[in-house]
Amino acid sequence: MNLTKRTIDHYTNLGLLEAERSPSNYRYYDHSAIDRIHLIEQWKSEGMSLVDIKKKLLDKDVHEAEEIDVRELRLKINGLKEDVSEVLAHLNKSDAGSQEYIKKNVSSESMSLIQTLLLLLK
């Protein structure tokens, strides 16, 4: 990386990098730290201060976290679609036992919610 240990430690102390500690208190950096160091050095060469770099890295981290939240939300929505379809399949059966099971185990509020979700998911 062509950086001194002192520089890396300084970046870590400023919160620009994250390190895990070994039992003997050594710092260990993962591969994402190397990418971050490249970004830091690039931005420094463009004249950015370490304070501005830290702000930019925090914004980048927040944006990435939001992207992860959206992906997780999409997965949950897909799971809900499957659950709703399964419940509706039981409701549409002419089998009285299935309909009784649903009526006993799903509240009217839940059924209203399921119907609303179906409308939103279409």
Buried (B, 14 or more C-beta within 10 A) or exposed (E): EEEEEEBBEBBBEEEBBEBEEEEEEEBEBEEEBEEBBEBBBEBEEEEBEBEEBBEBBEEEEEEEEEEEEEEEEEEEEEEBEEEBEEBBEBBEEEEEEBBEEBEEEBEEEEBEEBEEBBEEEE
